[in-house]
Amino acid sequence: MLLTMLLQAAVAGAAVGKLGAAIGAGLAVIGAGYGIGKIGGSAMEAIARQPEATSDIRNTMIIAAGLIEGIALFAVVVCLLVIFL
């Protein structure tokens, strides 16, 4: 049964590749959203504990969120290239 499904997938490899790319793009966006949410929550807790370090915490949070967003954008672009090329 599994071998038959794998052979059918190999014959229609382009469709499976596009499905995988679409799932990959979705996972990249979900992961980035979760990561940025965790960063924001942790930054709010840190600011509540040490209000005098607000600017340092905010700057670090913005840099980390920007890096996560950049990685997510790169992943989505790669997935879209797989889908359309």
Sequence and secondary structure as in RCSB ss.txt:
>XXXX:A:sequence
MLLTMLLQAAVAGAAVGKLGAAIGAGLAVIGAGYGIGKIGGSAMEAIARQPEATSDIRNTMIIAAGLIEGIALFA
VVVCLLVIFL
>XXXX:A:secstr
 HHHHHHHHHHTHHHHHHHHHHHHHHHHHHHHHHHHHHHHHHHHHHHHH GGGHHHHHHHHHHHHHHHHHHHHHH
HHHHHHHHH 
